[in-house]
Amino acid sequence: MEERPVLLTREGLRQLQEELDQLVRVRREEVAERIRQARDFGDIAENAEYAEAKNEQSLVEGRIATLEAMIRNAVLIEEEPRETGVVGLGAEVQVAFEDGGEESYSIVGPAEADPLRGKISNESPLGRALIGHRAGDEVEWTSPNGRSRVRILSVS
């Protein structure tokens, strides 16, 4: 399977590394201990605690593998060359919506997107529409409610 680059900010990479460290050093051992304790209950074929602990172990190991691949393929956004004043990965963008509302967004890669915290993916409909534009430009995009327009107030 071909692994794609994972676009991350330095902060996003740090968070993934912390999560991986927590899973490897703490969660993995906790789950292993649960499995050991569940084995002590007797026949593992009919042991719900054992089955649940093994399922949790599978989830933890899957997340560890995912995080390791993401970190191995990380490309730092800050290191991506970007023309000043143009929306691109790593940019902070303030936009005005047609209804008069304003929002500020950081343009990040999909692995780091968190719209509730103002981090939108460059692959999201709004993120894709903003890329390559400058302050003062009006951009049309397809929102969940249909076609919308935003005006870019600033780019940093």
KAWO-V835129 format. One record per helix or strand of 3 or more residues. SS is the DSSP state (a for helix, b for strand). FROM is the first residue (numbers start at 1). TO is the last residue. If there is no record, write none. Layout:
SS,FROM,TO  SS,FROM,TO
This chain:
b,6,8  a,10,39  a,44,46  a,48,72  b,74,76  a,77,79  b,92,97  b,102,108  a,110,112  a,115,117  b,119,121  a,125,130  b,138,143  b,146,155
